[in-house]
Amino acid sequence: QVQLVESGGGLVQAGGSLRLSCAASGSLFSINVMGWYRQAPGKQRELVALITSGGRTTYADSMKGRFTISRDNAKNTVYLQMNSLKPEDTAVYYCNFASRGLNYWGQGTQVTVSS
């Protein structure tokens, strides 16, 4: 089992920044992918960004240049730095840990961007 604890969400004005963190614990396999997804009201959950244990990153097109994903393998923690936030970035952001064909999700953290 893997447990994920997210933090860093909140309310911010358009153009502002937030940094999300997600700490993983439990039965962690060293080869894994961690990432962030988000779900806005009435919409499907969508990919934000992924990062492999080797540091390779993938971003959704709408987040490129504004969001940066990083990780600290020693702390089993993944971060999402979000800059130039827009009202359409408002959503619940979920941390994901994927390894050996299994997926684990955090409880989600709310990000609200006011105009």
C-alpha positions, 0 to 999 in steps of 0.5 A: 500500500502507498499513502499520499498526503498533499498540501499547498492548495488554497485561494490565489488571485489570477496571475499568482502562484502556488506550490503543491507538495505530495509526500508518499509513504508505504510500500514504495518501489524505486521505479515509479512515476509520480504526478498531478491530475486535476478535476474541475466541477462538472469536468473529467479528471485531466493530466497536469504533469508527470515525472518519472523516478529518473526525472523525465517530465511530461506536461499537458499542453495548457500547463507548459511554461506555467507549471513545473513538476519536480521531485525529491526522491530522498523524501519521496515527495513530488512538487508542482510549482504553478505560476501565472495562475488563471481562473480556469486552473481552479480545480481539485488537484490530485497526486498520483503514484504509479508503479508496477501496474498499480495506481494510488491517489491522494485525497486531493487539494483545492486550488481556487483562482479568483479573477 
